[in-house]
Amino acid sequence: MSDIEIRSIMIPVTGGELLIPNANIAEIVAYSTPESEDRGPGWILGNVIWQGWQVPVISIPILTEQVEAEDTVDAKICISKSLISNERLPYIGILAQGFPRLVTLTRDLVTEVPDSSSHIALAGDVLIGDRQASVPDLNRIGQLVAHAVYGTLPLAG
């Protein structure tokens, strides 16, 4: 029996890379300055309009307290499907430092880094060959964004 392959995206961020399943990424777009939110934490950079949706753009390195600010020269926005299954928050934009790349993973290529999760927004770290990547907890991030934007989880419907 052949090993299962999972297509994923390696997203370059300040200080490292994120590993996200390819199926979760709707589109990668050129960076445009998000419309600033007056309220909310600094890791929410503001909102962009994408395909008629108001999409909050976040910085995972700021959220996880790895950096205080992000550079946006040559940045991209990865439009990710929200995992909280809500009509008011179907997408979240993730700031990327450059163009993400597609990788095909098998069980033999990925090694979990034990006890590597240091923030609630991260599920942990993995090694892919000699490269280390953080795996974001996309469900938790969706909840954190909804709480920051709406003050609570938005109700469906």
C-alpha positions as CSV (number, residue, x, y, z in Angstrom):
1,M,0.0,0.0,0.0
2,S,1.4,3.4,-1.0
3,D,1.9,6.2,1.5
4,I,-0.8,8.9,1.7
5,E,0.3,12.2,0.1
6,I,-0.9,15.5,1.5
7,R,-0.5,18.6,-0.6
8,S,0.4,21.5,1.6
9,I,1.6,25.1,1.4
10,M,4.8,26.3,3.1
11,I,4.2,30.0,3.9
12,P,7.2,32.1,4.6
13,V,6.6,34.4,7.6
14,T,8.9,36.6,9.7
15,G,11.2,34.2,11.6
16,G,10.1,31.0,9.9
17,E,7.6,29.1,7.9
18,L,4.0,27.9,8.4
19,L,2.7,24.6,7.1
20,I,-1.0,24.6,6.0
21,P,-2.9,22.1,4.0
22,N,-3.3,23.3,0.4
23,A,-7.0,22.6,0.5
24,N,-7.4,25.3,3.2
25,I,-5.9,28.0,1.0
26,A,-8.5,29.7,-1.3
27,E,-6.0,32.0,-3.1
28,I,-2.7,33.8,-2.7
29,V,-3.0,37.5,-3.6
30,A,-0.6,40.4,-3.8
31,Y,-0.3,42.5,-0.7
32,S,-2.5,45.5,-0.4
33,T,-2.7,47.7,2.7
34,P,-5.6,46.4,4.8
35,E,-8.2,48.9,5.9
36,S,-7.2,49.6,9.5
37,E,-9.3,48.5,12.4
38,D,-9.4,51.1,15.2
39,R,-10.2,48.4,17.7
40,G,-8.6,45.0,18.2
41,P,-5.2,43.6,18.8
42,G,-2.1,44.5,16.8
43,W,-1.9,41.1,15.2
44,I,-5.1,41.9,13.2
45,L,-3.6,44.2,10.5
46,G,-7.0,45.3,9.2
47,N,-9.4,44.1,6.4
48,V,-9.1,43.6,2.7
49,I,-11.9,43.0,0.3
50,W,-11.5,39.8,-1.6
51,Q,-14.2,38.5,-4.0
52,G,-16.8,40.6,-2.2
53,W,-15.9,39.4,1.3
54,Q,-14.4,41.6,4.0
55,V,-11.4,39.5,5.1
56,P,-9.4,40.2,8.3
57,V,-5.7,40.0,7.7
58,I,-3.5,38.7,10.5
59,S,0.1,38.3,11.3
60,I,0.8,35.0,12.9
61,P,4.3,36.1,14.1
62,I,2.8,39.1,15.9
63,L,-0.1,36.9,17.3
64,T,2.4,34.4,18.7
65,E,4.6,37.2,20.1
66,Q,7.6,36.4,18.0
67,V,7.8,39.9,16.6
68,E,6.3,43.3,17.3
69,A,5.9,44.5,13.7
70,E,5.9,43.1,10.2
71,D,7.6,44.2,6.9
72,T,5.2,44.3,3.9
73,V,7.7,44.7,1.1
74,D,7.2,41.8,-1.3
75,A,4.5,40.5,1.0
76,K,1.5,38.4,0.0
77,I,-1.8,37.6,1.6
78,C,-2.9,33.9,1.8
79,I,-6.7,33.8,1.8
80,S,-7.4,30.9,4.1
81,K,-10.8,29.2,4.6
82,S,-12.0,29.8,8.1
83,L,-12.5,26.6,10.1
84,I,-15.1,28.0,12.4
85,S,-17.8,27.5,9.7
86,N,-19.5,30.8,10.0
87,E,-21.2,33.0,7.4
88,R,-19.7,36.2,8.9
89,L,-16.1,35.0,8.9
90,P,-15.6,32.5,6.0
91,Y,-12.1,33.6,5.2
92,I,-9.0,34.9,7.1
93,G,-6.0,36.5,5.4
94,I,-2.5,35.4,6.6
95,L,0.4,37.7,5.9
96,A,3.2,36.0,4.0
97,Q,6.7,37.2,3.5
98,G,7.0,36.3,-0.1
99,F,5.4,33.7,-2.3
100,P,4.4,30.4,-0.6
101,R,5.4,27.2,-2.1
102,L,3.5,23.9,-2.7
103,V,4.9,20.8,-1.0
104,T,3.7,17.2,-1.2
105,L,4.1,15.4,2.1
106,T,4.2,11.8,3.1
107,R,4.5,10.2,6.5
108,D,8.2,9.5,5.8
109,L,9.0,13.1,5.0
110,V,7.5,14.7,8.2
111,T,8.8,14.4,11.7
112,E,7.0,16.0,14.6
113,V,9.1,18.2,16.9
114,P,8.1,17.1,20.4
115,D,6.9,19.7,22.9
116,S,7.3,22.5,20.4
117,S,4.0,24.3,20.8
118,S,4.6,27.4,22.8
119,H,1.4,29.4,21.9
120,I,-2.3,28.5,21.7
121,A,-2.4,29.5,18.0
122,L,0.2,26.9,17.1
123,A,-0.4,23.1,17.1
124,G,3.3,22.5,17.1
125,D,6.3,22.3,14.8
126,V,7.4,19.7,12.3
127,L,10.6,18.9,10.4
128,I,10.3,18.4,6.7
129,G,13.7,17.1,5.7
130,D,16.0,19.7,7.2
131,R,13.4,22.5,7.3
132,Q,11.4,23.3,10.4
133,A,7.8,24.7,10.1
134,S,5.1,25.7,12.5
135,V,1.7,24.2,12.1
136,P,-0.9,26.8,13.0
137,D,-4.1,25.7,14.9
138,L,-6.5,27.1,12.3
139,N,-9.6,26.4,14.3
140,R,-8.2,28.2,17.3
141,I,-7.0,31.1,15.1
142,G,-10.5,31.4,13.7
143,Q,-11.9,31.6,17.2
144,L,-9.3,34.2,18.2
145,V,-10.1,36.3,15.1
146,A,-13.8,36.1,15.7
147,H,-13.4,37.1,19.3
148,A,-11.2,40.0,18.4
149,V,-13.4,41.2,15.6
150,Y,-16.9,40.5,17.0
151,G,-16.1,40.4,20.8
152,T,-17.3,36.8,20.8
153,L,-17.8,33.9,18.4
154,P,-20.2,35.2,15.7
155,L,-23.5,33.3,15.4
156,A,-24.2,31.4,12.2
157,G,-27.1,32.4,10.1
